[in-house]
């Protein structure tokens, strides 16, 4: 997640989902931002006109109004945290993943520093959500990719690694993970990509309950993987079904494990 993206249509999707699934429940949410420094090589984050579109207002007008205020000010993760989008007891972790800027060479020393800093970041992130029973992971790009397999690589701060998830999701009732779907034909259809990732999460994270996957379609499609423990599986399945039958559901697709 980069500050320059704050309030874009992707944020509408993630907060609409979290609000529907977890607001007015006994859950305490922990948000791990994977706060990556702003880049300037593209115009991502520009889809902001949705706040005035009826199809989004009909889903969650309160959310649109609060995100509109974020867009009217200095866009940042901090502004999202202050906007009252989630319950007051929500825990946010926004420590920067910026050590690739301070240790920017491919020397052995800098690689060791990046590895150490990343592991320290993960330890701090995990400590921050110790009292939460739901965790939402919001990496800039999504789950780890084959071209960036190590946490000490320059671009590693843009991804959530399975080694991260195994720690951050441990003993949580639900873990929700953001993932930006690949648009290149060589990576297969969105359905293929989602099924592959669900299989990897099943084999590597091994949650005791079902894994659900949802795709938010508007503009640039994003996937959300929802890992449950066995006690939460049934109630989560019902809440997801109700969400898809709500006005918001018109913009989402569901993929079930199996």
Buried (B, 14 or more C-beta within 10 A) or exposed (E): BBBBBBBBBBBBBBBBBBBBBBBEEEBBBBBBBBBBBEEEEEEBBEBBEBBEEEEBBEBBEEBBEBBBBBBEEEBBBBBBBBBEBBBEEBBBBBBBBEBBEEBEEEEEEBBEBBBEBBEEBBEEBBEBBEEBBBBBBBBBBBBBEEEBEEBBBBEBBBBBBBBBBEEBBEEBBBBBBBBBBBEEEEEEEBEEBBBEBBEBBBEEBEBEBBBBBBBBEBEBBBBBBBBBBEEBBEBBBEBBEEBBEBBBBEBBBEBEBE
